[in-house]
Amino acid sequence: MDSASSLSLPLSYYQILGVPPQCTYEQVEPAFADRLAQAPRREFSAAVRSAREHWLREACTALGDPVRRELYHREGKQGLLLDSSHAAVGLLFLYELGEYQTLIERQREALAVADQPDTRLVLALAHQALAQEAYRQGNLTLAHLEVEEALEILRGGDCLKPVQQELQTLLKRWRPERILQLLAGAADPPSPQRQEGMALLAALLAEREGIEGDGNDQSGLSREEFVQFLQYLRLRLTVAEQQELFEREAARPSPAAQYLAAQAQLACGFTEGSPQCVRRARGHLIKLVQRQDVNLELAVCALLLGQVEEAQKNIERSAEEQAVDYIKNLSQDSPDLLPGLCRYTDLWLAEEVFPGFRDRRSGTYTLKAYFAHPEVRAFLDDPQPAPAPAPEPRPARVIASGASSGTIEPGRLLTPVGAEARRRRANLLSPQAWSVAAALVAIFLLGSGWLLTQRQSRPEPAPAARPVAPPVQAPAPIAAAPAPPQAAAPTATAAGDNQPPTDAQIAAMLKNWQTAKQQALGPEHRTAQMQTMLTGSPQRVWQQKVEQSRQAGEYWKFSLKDLKIEQVADRRPDRVAVTAQVTEVANLYTDNQLRPSRSYDRPYRVRYSLVKAPAGWRIEEMKVLL
């Protein structure tokens, strides 16, 4: 056989069958049957499938008979020499053995011998496997490069469009984490990685149709998970980046982006002495005033523009009694409310606005410095036309609890700041719980920059925090300042923040997990609910199971018969260990054909370790017991 038209691979018959050299003759036939049942992906051609069966059968024949095995050893074959028609099946055997790096090293040689769709498919799958391993190890850059290499291989042969789409979907599922990684580096000067991160973010928002949108970006993120992503994203963005981003998003229009754009413009205007930025912030806020009480923000803008009378009108318009009382108390000896508003502005910007920007968190900025800026002095010395007054807000309408209007869940768009800010604000908040129907309370919190999770005592006097405003009809964007969230958590926390879950709540959680499992391993492989219920190792393991099932063209149909809690141990407010018996019918389908040999109808016992996360209870560990 001409070596230029053949491929030599380090494969023995033992490796092909997946048995050790010490195996008995009786072990060979069952190993052959198992390997034959492990069919390759359906995208491989009939020729490769047939060649694979041929080599498996030949290995079984050679190793299953004492005389033939002796002959095989005597010949001393050190590998397989395959011509172009069988090269792809040899590569497939290496892939099934997990020899991904060996495959990559032979990539150029393999394509020179047999440049066929089957060859390109197995090489692309090797890159995909390496990508998934890199992802599990937290190396998103390498994972991204491996998937891109897999796509390049398939595009080079202009083949296997469905597999290309699958790889594109994988990149999009990893895209949020990739964005966070790219934007974690230095922001000044902007690097190519940072520019790539911002471009990916723009594409993601476009596919989701904005912050409040319902578009499918193929990331698998639920609305709550997307909100958590935005929480961490803002910590990595500068004022300039947030200005550009949220100004663009506000044009959709997006009430959420409108408020965030106002925050970015205020942060820029105050720290850089730019009244024009403050005026743009005021313009965004005026568009929101009909939906929500943003009068204190407007009062701050008016103060920075030197419009004291307008600022006073905004304060009087505000329905936030505690904050207004604080401002008035500090202004008792003054003919106007200027002293209290100045103190409120300094603290509000320092503790709630600037922490949301990576390049403003560590600086010290004051009203004195702002008004001393030459551009501000020139602006104030030049007579300005009287600003158009903000329209009177319409009465907020209450939405029935549980209504869905494309809103963002309250309390999710958050950016935490220091403990001191939490202590100061904790004693000033209204004790009323948030209404779930107050759809965009979260947007104010994203601008404000922190989430108060429990009430604490106040160590020193502080400005009155802004009480939560009445619930509004979606898409009303802004509520004032946060009150402690007391609504039920997404899973089960009705027993109270400091109380361990009851048996009934644990049973409900585990039944929810069974539903999530059915969705993840079912025909559509929907993982959104699964991702919200798992954390740590189980989340990675089950995501891998789903991916393997999808690639193999498999899915399960589960029917839960019964779930019994046998034992609850180590019951604590933030952790609990549970042993349960699950009885279910599980049918496996491959290429829409039932596989009775791998289906089952029986009970089994599982030990779960449940931990309490900010978004509710999650499964941290699970182990099937004998």
C-alpha positions in Angstrom: 0.0 0.0 0.0 1.4 3.4 -1.0 2.3 5.3 2.2 1.4 8.6 0.5 -2.2 7.4 0.1 -2.5 5.6 3.4 -2.7 6.5 7.1 -0.9 4.6 9.8 -2.6 4.8 13.2 -1.5 3.5 16.6 -4.4 1.2 17.1 -4.5 -2.4 18.3 -7.4 -4.8 18.1 -7.6 -4.6 21.9 -8.1 -0.9 21.7 -10.6 -1.2 19.0 -12.7 -3.5 21.1 -12.0 -1.6 24.4 -10.6 -4.6 26.2 -7.2 -5.1 28.0 -4.5 -7.4 26.6 -5.1 -9.8 29.5 -8.8 -10.3 28.7 -10.1 -13.8 28.5 -11.6 -15.3 25.3 -15.0 -15.2 26.9 -14.8 -11.4 27.4 -14.3 -10.7 23.7 -17.8 -11.4 22.4 -19.6 -9.3 24.9 -17.2 -6.4 24.3 -17.8 -6.7 20.6 -21.6 -6.5 21.2 -21.2 -3.5 23.4 -19.0 -1.6 20.9 -21.3 -2.5 18.1 -24.2 -1.0 20.1 -22.4 2.2 20.7 -23.3 3.6 17.3 -21.4 6.7 16.1 -23.2 10.0 15.4 -25.8 9.8 12.7 -23.9 12.3 10.5 -21.3 9.7 9.7 -21.9 8.1 6.3 -23.1 4.5 5.8 -19.7 3.6 4.5 -18.0 4.6 7.7 -20.6 2.7 9.8 -20.0 -0.4 7.7 -16.2 -0.1 7.9 -16.5 0.3 11.6 -18.5 -2.8 12.0 -16.0 -4.6 9.7 -13.0 -3.7 11.9 -14.9 -4.5 15.1 -15.8 -7.9 13.7 -12.3 -8.6 12.5 -10.9 -7.7 16.0 -13.4 -9.9 17.6 -12.6 -12.8 15.3 -8.8 -12.4 15.9 -9.0 -12.1 19.7 -11.8 -14.4 20.5 -10.1 -17.6 19.2 -6.8 -18.9 20.9 -5.2 -19.8 17.6 -6.0 -16.6 15.8 -5.0 -14.5 18.8 -1.6 -16.3 18.9 -1.2 -15.6 15.2 -2.1 -11.9 15.8 0.6 -11.7 18.4 3.2 -13.5 16.3 2.7 -11.1 13.4 3.4 -8.3 15.9 1.1 -5.7 14.4 1.8 -2.3 16.0 -1.0 -0.4 14.4 -3.4 -0.1 11.5 -2.4 0.9 8.0 -5.5 2.3 6.4 -6.1 3.5 2.8 -8.2 6.5 2.0 -11.4 4.6 2.1 -10.9 3.4 5.7 -8.9 6.3 7.1 -12.0 8.0 8.6 -13.0 4.9 10.5 -9.5 4.7 12.0 -9.8 8.3 13.1 -13.2 7.5 14.5 -11.7 4.7 16.7 -9.2 7.2 18.1 -12.0 9.6 18.9 -14.0 6.9 20.7 -10.9 6.1 22.7 -10.6 9.8 23.8 -7.3 10.3 21.9 -8.3 13.8 20.9 -4.8 15.3 21.0 -3.5 12.5 18.8 -6.2 13.3 16.3 -5.4 17.0 16.2 -1.7 16.2 15.7 -2.5 14.0 12.7 -5.0 16.5 11.3 -3.0 17.7 8.3 -1.9 14.2 7.4 -5.4 12.8 7.7 -6.9 15.5 5.3 -4.1 14.9 2.8 -4.9 11.2 2.7 -8.7 11.4 2.9 -10.3 14.8 2.6 -13.9 13.7 3.0 -16.8 14.9 5.1 -16.4 11.9 7.5 -12.7 12.8 8.1 -13.6 16.5 8.7 -16.4 15.5 11.0 -14.3 13.3 13.3 -11.6 16.0 13.4 -14.2 18.7 14.3 -15.6 16.5 17.0 -12.1 16.1 18.5 -11.8 19.9 18.6 -15.3 20.1 20.2 -14.3 17.6 22.9 -11.2 19.5 23.7 -13.3 22.7 23.8 -15.7 21.2 26.3 -12.8 20.0 28.5 -11.2 23.5 28.4 -14.6 25.0 29.3 -15.0 22.7 32.3 -11.5 23.8 33.5 -12.6 27.4 33.2 -10.4 28.2 30.1 -13.0 30.0 28.0 -10.4 31.4 25.6 -9.1 28.0 24.7 -12.6 26.6 24.5 -13.6 29.3 22.1 -10.5 28.8 19.9 -11.1 25.0 19.7 -14.7 25.5 18.6 -13.6 28.1 16.0 -11.1 25.5 14.7 -13.8 22.9 14.5 -15.9 25.3 12.5 -13.0 26.2 10.2 -12.5 22.5 9.4 -16.2 22.0 8.4 -16.3 25.3 6.5 -13.2 24.3 4.6 -15.0 21.3 3.2 -18.3 23.2 2.9 -20.1 20.3 4.6 -22.2 19.2 7.5 -24.2 22.4 8.0 -26.2 21.0 10.9 -23.0 20.2 12.8 -21.8 23.8 12.1 -25.0 25.1 13.5 -24.5 22.9 16.6 -21.1 24.4 17.1 -22.4 27.9 16.6 -25.0 27.2 19.3 -22.3 26.0 21.6 -20.4 29.3 21.1 -23.6 31.3 21.8 -24.3 29.3 25.0 -20.8 30.2 26.2 -21.1 33.8 25.0 -22.2 35.5 28.3 -19.2 34.0 30.2 -16.9 34.8 27.3 -18.1 38.4 27.4 -17.4 38.7 31.1 -13.9 37.2 30.6 -13.1 39.6 27.8 -14.3 42.6 29.7 -12.4 41.7 32.9 -9.1 43.0 31.6 -7.7 46.5 31.7 -10.0 49.1 30.2 -7.4 51.8 29.4 -6.3 51.7 26.7 -9.0 49.6 25.1 -7.6 46.3 24.0 -8.7 44.1 21.0 -10.1 41.7 23.6 -12.2 44.4 25.1 -13.5 45.5 21.7 -14.4 41.9 21.0 -16.3 41.6 24.3 -18.3 44.8 23.5 -19.1 43.5 20.0 -20.3 40.2 21.4 -22.4 42.0 24.0 -24.0 44.1 21.3 -24.9 41.0 19.3 -26.3 39.2 22.3 -28.6 42.2 23.2 -29.7 42.4 19.5 -30.7 38.7 19.5 -32.5 39.1 22.9 -34.2 42.2 21.4 -33.0 44.4 24.3 -32.8 44.1 28.1 -36.5 43.4 28.5 -36.8 41.5 25.2 -37.9 37.9 24.7 -35.7 37.1 21.7 -33.7 33.9 21.6 -30.0 34.5 21.9 -29.4 30.7 22.3 -27.5 31.2 25.5 -30.0 29.1 27.5 -30.2 31.9 30.0 -33.6 32.5 31.6 -34.6 36.1 32.3 -33.4 35.8 35.9 -30.1 34.4 34.8 -29.7 37.1 32.2 -30.3 39.7 34.9 -27.6 38.1 37.0 -25.3 38.3 34.0 -26.0 42.0 33.7 -25.3 42.4 37.4 -21.7 41.3 36.9 -21.4 42.9 33.5 -21.8 46.4 34.8 -19.0 45.9 37.3 -16.6 45.5 34.3 -17.8 48.5 32.3 -16.5 52.0 32.4 -18.7 55.1 32.3 -17.9 55.7 28.6 -18.8 52.1 27.7 -22.0 52.3 29.6 -22.9 55.6 28.0 -22.4 54.1 24.5 -24.2 50.8 25.4 -27.3 52.1 27.1 -27.7 55.1 24.9 -28.0 52.7 22.0 -30.3 50.4 23.9 -32.5 53.2 25.1 -33.4 53.9 21.4 -35.2 50.6 21.0 -37.0 52.0 23.2 -36.1 50.4 26.5 -37.1 51.9 29.8 -34.5 49.9 31.6 -31.7 51.2 29.3 -33.2 54.7 29.6 -32.6 54.8 33.3 -29.1 53.2 33.0 -28.2 55.7 30.3 -29.3 58.5 32.7 -27.0 57.0 35.4 -24.1 56.8 33.0 -24.6 60.4 31.9 -24.9 61.6 35.5 -21.7 59.8 36.5 -19.8 61.3 33.6 -21.2 64.8 34.0 -20.5 64.9 37.7 -17.0 63.5 37.7 -15.8 65.3 34.5 -17.6 68.6 35.0 -19.9 68.3 32.0 -23.3 70.0 32.3 -24.2 68.7 28.8 -24.0 65.1 30.1 -26.3 66.1 33.0 -28.8 67.6 30.6 -28.8 64.4 28.6 -29.4 62.4 31.9 -32.3 64.7 32.7 -33.8 64.1 29.2 -33.8 60.4 29.8 -35.4 60.8 33.2 -38.2 63.0 31.9 -39.2 60.2 29.5 -39.7 58.0 32.5 -41.5 60.3 34.8 -45.0 59.3 33.5 -44.3 55.7 34.5 -42.5 56.0 37.8 -41.4 58.5 40.4 -37.9 59.7 39.4 -38.4 63.2 40.9 -35.4 63.0 43.2 -33.1 62.1 40.3 -34.5 65.0 38.5 -33.9 67.2 41.5 -30.3 66.1 41.5 -30.0 67.0 37.8 -31.6 70.4 38.4 -29.1 71.1 41.2 -26.2 70.2 39.0 -27.5 72.6 36.3 -27.9 75.4 38.8 -31.7 75.3 38.6 -32.5 75.6 42.3 -36.2 76.4 41.9 -36.7 73.5 39.5 -34.9 71.2 42.0 -37.2 72.3 44.8 -40.3 71.6 42.6 -39.0 68.1 41.9 -38.5 67.5 45.6 -42.0 68.7 46.4 -43.4 66.4 43.7 -41.7 63.3 45.0 -43.8 60.8 46.8 -40.8 59.4 48.7 -41.6 60.8 52.1 -38.6 59.5 54.1 -36.0 60.9 51.6 -37.9 64.2 51.3 -38.2 64.5 55.1 -34.5 64.0 55.4 -33.7 66.7 52.9 -36.1 69.1 54.7 -34.7 68.3 58.1 -31.2 69.3 56.9 -32.6 72.5 55.4 -34.6 73.8 58.4 -32.5 76.9 58.8 -32.4 77.7 55.1 -35.0 79.5 53.0 -34.8 76.7 50.5 -34.0 73.0 50.4 -30.6 73.4 49.0 -28.5 72.3 52.0 -30.3 69.0 52.4 -30.3 68.3 48.6 -26.6 69.0 48.4 -25.9 66.5 51.2 -28.3 63.9 49.7 -26.7 64.3 46.2 -23.1 63.8 47.5 -24.0 60.6 49.4 -26.4 59.2 46.7 -23.8 59.5 44.0 -21.0 58.2 46.1 -22.7 55.2 47.6 -25.2 54.2 44.9 -24.2 55.5 41.5 -20.4 55.4 41.2 -20.0 51.8 42.5 -21.7 50.7 39.3 -18.8 51.9 37.1 -15.4 50.2 37.2 -13.5 53.5 36.7 -15.5 55.5 39.3 -15.6 53.2 42.3 -12.3 54.2 43.9 -12.4 58.0 43.2 -13.6 60.8 45.4 -15.9 63.2 43.8 -17.8 66.1 45.5 -20.2 68.9 44.6 -17.5 71.4 45.5 -15.2 70.0 42.9 -18.0 69.8 40.3 -19.0 73.4 40.7 -15.3 74.5 40.6 -14.9 72.9 37.2 -14.3 75.6 34.5 -16.9 74.1 32.1 -19.5 74.1 34.9 -18.6 77.7 35.9 -18.9 78.8 32.2 -22.3 77.0 31.9 -23.7 78.7 35.1 -22.4 82.1 34.1 -24.1 81.9 30.7 -27.9 82.5 31.2 -29.7 79.3 30.4 -33.3 79.1 29.1 -35.7 77.8 31.7 -36.0 74.0 31.4 -39.3 72.5 30.4 -40.9 71.2 33.6 -41.2 67.5 34.0 -44.7 66.3 33.4 -46.9 65.3 36.3 -46.7 61.5 36.8 -49.7 59.4 36.1 -51.1 57.4 39.0 -49.4 54.0 39.0 -51.7 51.1 38.3 -51.3 47.8 40.2 -50.8 44.6 38.2 -52.2 41.5 39.7 -49.7 39.2 41.3 -48.3 36.7 38.9 -49.1 38.7 35.8 -46.5 38.5 33.1 -45.9 41.5 30.8 -42.4 41.0 29.6 -40.9 42.5 32.7 -37.7 42.1 34.6 -38.1 40.5 38.0 -37.6 42.9 40.9 -34.4 42.8 42.8 -32.4 41.0 40.1 -30.5 43.8 38.3 -28.1 44.6 41.1 -24.5 45.6 41.7 -23.4 45.2 45.3 -21.4 48.0 47.0 -19.7 48.2 50.4 -21.1 47.1 53.7 -21.1 50.7 55.0 -23.6 51.7 52.4 -25.8 48.8 53.4 -25.7 49.7 57.1 -26.6 53.4 56.3 -29.5 52.5 54.2 -30.9 49.6 56.1 -32.5 51.7 58.9 -34.1 54.0 56.4 -36.1 51.7 54.3 -39.8 51.0 54.4 -40.6 47.6 55.9 -43.1 46.8 53.2 -42.2 44.0 50.9 -41.7 44.5 47.2 -44.6 43.5 45.0 -43.8 41.0 42.3 -45.9 43.1 40.0 -43.6 46.2 40.4 -41.9 45.0 37.3 -38.9 47.2 37.0 -37.8 48.0 40.6 -34.7 46.1 39.5 -33.7 48.8 37.1 -33.3 51.4 39.8 -31.3 48.9 41.8 -29.0 48.3 38.9 -28.3 52.0 38.8 -28.3 52.3 42.5 -25.8 49.5 42.8 -26.7 47.3 45.7 -29.2 44.8 47.1 -30.3 45.0 50.8 -31.0 41.5 52.0 -31.8 42.1 55.6 -32.4 45.0 58.0 -29.6 46.1 60.2 -29.2 48.8 62.8 -27.8 52.2 61.8 -24.5 53.2 63.4 -24.7 56.9 62.6 -27.1 59.4 61.1 -27.5 59.1 57.3 -29.7 60.6 54.6 -33.1 59.1 54.3 -33.2 56.4 51.8 -35.8 56.3 49.1 -38.8 54.2 49.9 -40.2 51.9 47.3 -42.9 53.4 45.0 -46.2 51.8 44.2 -46.3 48.9 41.7 -46.5 50.0 38.1 -47.8 48.6 34.9 -45.1 47.1 32.6 -43.0 48.4 31.1 -42.8 51.0 33.8 -39.1 51.2 34.3 -38.1 52.6 37.7 -39.1 52.4 41.3 -37.2 54.5 43.7 -35.0 52.8 46.2 -35.1 49.2 47.4 -37.0 47.8 50.2 -36.0 44.4 51.6 -37.4 41.7 49.3 -39.8 39.4 51.1 -41.5 37.6 48.3 -41.0 33.9 48.0 -37.8 32.7 46.5 -37.9 30.9 43.1 -37.7 27.5 44.7 -38.9 27.1 48.3 -38.1 29.6 51.1 -41.5 30.2 52.6 -40.3 29.0 55.9 -38.3 32.3 56.3 -34.9 33.5 55.4 -33.4 32.0 58.6 -35.4 28.8 58.8 -34.5 25.5 57.2 -37.0 24.1 54.7 -39.8 21.8 55.8 -40.3 18.3 54.5 -43.1 19.5 52.2 -40.8 22.2 50.7 -38.0 19.7 50.2 -40.4 17.3 48.4 -41.5 20.2 46.2 -37.9 21.1 45.3 -37.1 17.5 44.4 -40.2 17.2 42.3 -39.2 20.4 40.5 -35.9 18.8 39.8 -37.5 15.7 38.3 -39.5 18.1 36.0 -36.3 19.9 35.1 -34.5 16.6 34.3 -37.4 15.6 32.0 -37.1 18.8 30.1 -33.2 18.6 29.8 -33.1 15.1 28.6 -36.3 15.2 26.7 -36.7 15.6 22.9 -36.1 19.3 23.0 -33.2 19.2 25.5 -34.4 22.4 27.3 -31.9 23.2 30.1 -33.1 26.6 31.4 -34.9 25.1 34.5 -32.1 22.6 35.1 -29.5 25.4 35.3 -31.6 27.2 37.9 -31.8 24.1 40.1 -28.2 22.8 40.1 -24.9 24.3 41.1 -21.3 23.2 41.2 -20.3 19.7 40.0 -23.9 18.5 39.2 -24.5 21.5 37.0 -21.4 20.7 34.9 -22.1 16.9 34.9 -25.7 17.2 33.8 -24.9 19.8 31.2 -22.4 17.3 29.7 -25.1 14.6 29.8 -27.5 16.8 27.9 -24.8 17.6 25.3 -23.9 14.0 24.9 -27.5 13.0 24.5 -28.1 15.7 21.9 -25.1 14.7 19.9 -26.0 11.0 20.0 -29.5 11.7 18.7 -30.9 10.4 22.0 -33.6 11.6 24.4 -35.5 10.2 27.4 -39.1 10.2 28.3 -39.6 10.1 32.1 -42.8 9.4 34.0 -42.5 10.0 37.8 -44.6 7.5 39.7 -43.6 8.4 43.3 -41.1 10.4 45.3 -40.7 9.6 49.0 -38.5 11.5 51.5 -36.8 8.8 53.5 -34.4 10.9 55.7 -33.6 14.5 56.2 -30.3 15.1 58.0 -28.1 18.1 58.9 -31.1 20.4 58.5 -29.8 24.0 58.6 -31.1 27.4 57.3 -28.5 27.3 54.4 -27.9 23.5 53.9 -29.8 20.2 54.2 -29.0 16.6 53.3 -31.9 14.5 52.0 -32.3 10.8 51.1 -35.2 10.1 48.8 -36.7 7.1 46.9 -37.6 7.9 43.4 -39.9 5.6 41.4 -40.1 6.4 37.7 -40.5 4.9 34.2 -37.7 6.0 31.9 -37.7 5.2 28.2 -34.7 5.9 26.0 -35.1 6.8 22.3 -32.4 6.8 19.7 -33.3 8.3 16.4 -36.9 8.2 17.6 -36.7 4.4 18.1 -37.3 3.0 21.6 -34.3 1.3 23.2 -35.9 -1.3 25.6 -32.5 -2.6 26.7 -31.5 0.7 28.3 -35.0 1.8 29.5 -36.2 0.9 33.0 -39.1 0.9 35.4 -37.9 0.6 38.9 -37.3 2.6 42.1 -33.9 3.9 43.2 -32.6 5.9 46.1 -30.7 9.2 45.9 -28.9 11.3 48.4 -29.1 15.0 47.7 -27.2 17.9 49.3 -29.2 21.1 49.0 -27.7 24.5 49.5 -29.3 27.9 49.7 -28.1 30.4 47.0 -29.2 34.0 46.6 -31.8 33.0 44.1 -33.2 30.1 46.1 -32.3 26.5 47.0 -30.1 24.5 44.6 -28.8 20.9 44.4 -25.0 20.9 45.1 -24.5 17.1 45.2 -26.5 14.0 44.3 -25.5 10.4 44.6 -27.4 7.3 43.6 -27.3 4.8 46.5 -27.1 1.0 46.1 
